[in-house]
Amino acid sequence: MRTFQRVAVLGFGTMGGGIAQVVAASGRDVVVLETNQERIDRGFATVRGFLDEGVRRGKSTEADRDAVLERISAITDVAGLAGVDLVIEAVTERQDVKVELLARVAEVVGEDTVLTTNTSALSVTDLAAHLPRPGRMAGLHYFNPAPLMELVEVVRALQTDAAVIADLVSFVEDLGKSPVEVKDRPGFLVNRLLMPYLNDVVQEYDNDLATADDVDVAIQLGLGYKLGPLALLDLIGIDVHQHATESAYEATLDPQFAPPPLLSQMVAAGYLGNKSGRGFRVGTTEQGEGR
Ligand SMILES: NC(=O)c1ccc[n+]([C@@H]2O[C@H](COP(=O)([O-])OP(=O)(O)OC[C@H]3O[C@@H](n4cnc5c(N)ncnc54)[C@H](O)[C@@H]3O)[C@@H](O)[C@H]2O)c1
């Protein structure tokens, strides 16, 4: 079993920062690739802020925080990735950007290096098809915020070697996370099941089945979910869910992914959820509004 001691993370944004932190906390050295120094500084500031909060809450020590930060280095030149065992790509969610970068990285790293992507919605099989060694490509789908969320989906592209999947499953376990192996299908497992559920909820809400508060209370108390579906949509962002479910619909033509009309109307109106101050709820205190 390979233990992947030298890990590269591509992108130091929301996910790349969290993933780099998790990998460094497991005792591994991590090199992060970004586009410029400003983004590197921002990435480090975010990771440091997250770790500081852990110290403040008594969950870790200043020495732990410093050790994690010391294991993370950052570069802007792909050539600096030579010698890594595992690459975790977490750059902007665009097929052209990911393909161009992964192809350049594949030229620099060794033949045995495993390349993975944290994409939410792109096909890992399509990405692998653009690379010289598609059997060495898989998906590692972390959830946000990566340091707190326990699940990692290990995504098997059509071409992925079985040994690569076994190594990645053991790597994820070694990070203290719980891996779930899943086929490369739109939405993988969690989002594939989540999207139709959220779409049904939005449609029934639009049919005036119940108020937003009652929908959320009923699901929380009736099913034991931590968060009601409309509160979850406000948290995710109405536009983010609309885009994800529309992409899945375009890829599959499966009606369960077809976005309900209210979603596009809310996006057009700028009701994007918590980030815009209005979604299915208005602000953080007023309840039951939103259309
Ligand atoms: N945010 C989430 O909740 C979430 C959850 C799971 C998966 N994802 C996926 O993770 C990936 C990253 O998402 P994010 O939310 O962290 O995005 P983000 O915009 O916060 O970060 C992306 C980073 O990639 C960098 N980047 C872009 N092109 C690059 C290049 N050629 N070389 C090096 N760095 C480059 C950008 O400068 C940016 O800092 C996407 O594929 C997304 O779908 C996101």
The ligand as an ORCA input file, in Angstrom:
! r2SCAN-3c Opt
* xyz 0 1
  N     -16.399     25.251     -2.340
  C     -17.019     24.088     -2.125
  O     -17.948     23.999     -1.329
  C     -16.551     22.861     -2.850
  C     -16.868     21.592     -2.305
  C     -16.387     20.446     -2.940
  C     -15.658     20.567     -4.107
  N     -15.388     21.811     -4.634
  C     -14.560     21.883     -5.845
  O     -13.239     22.231     -5.458
  C     -12.614     22.978     -6.501
  C     -12.125     24.310     -5.956
  O     -13.219     25.010     -5.437
  P     -13.021     26.232     -4.419
  O     -14.356     26.492     -3.841
  O     -11.865     25.952     -3.530
  O     -12.629     27.403     -5.433
  P     -11.830     28.765     -5.121
  O     -12.223     29.702     -6.179
  O     -12.000     29.142     -3.681
  O     -10.283     28.353     -5.315
  C      -9.737     28.003     -6.556
  C      -8.280     28.425     -6.555
  O      -7.646     27.859     -7.695
  C      -6.672     28.781     -8.128
  N      -6.282     28.479     -9.523
  C      -7.004     28.670    -10.655
  N      -6.304     28.271    -11.730
  C      -5.112     27.809    -11.260
  C      -3.952     27.283    -11.884
  N      -3.881     27.117    -13.199
  N      -2.916     26.910    -11.107
  C      -2.969     27.044     -9.748
  N      -4.045     27.555     -9.101
  C      -5.103     27.924     -9.846
  C      -7.329     30.140     -7.979
  O      -6.351     31.160     -7.949
  C      -8.087     29.960     -6.665
  O      -7.323     30.418     -5.546
  C     -13.653     23.125     -7.614
  O     -13.450     22.093     -8.547
  C     -14.967     22.920     -6.861
  O     -15.990     22.418     -7.699
  C     -15.812     22.967     -4.020
*
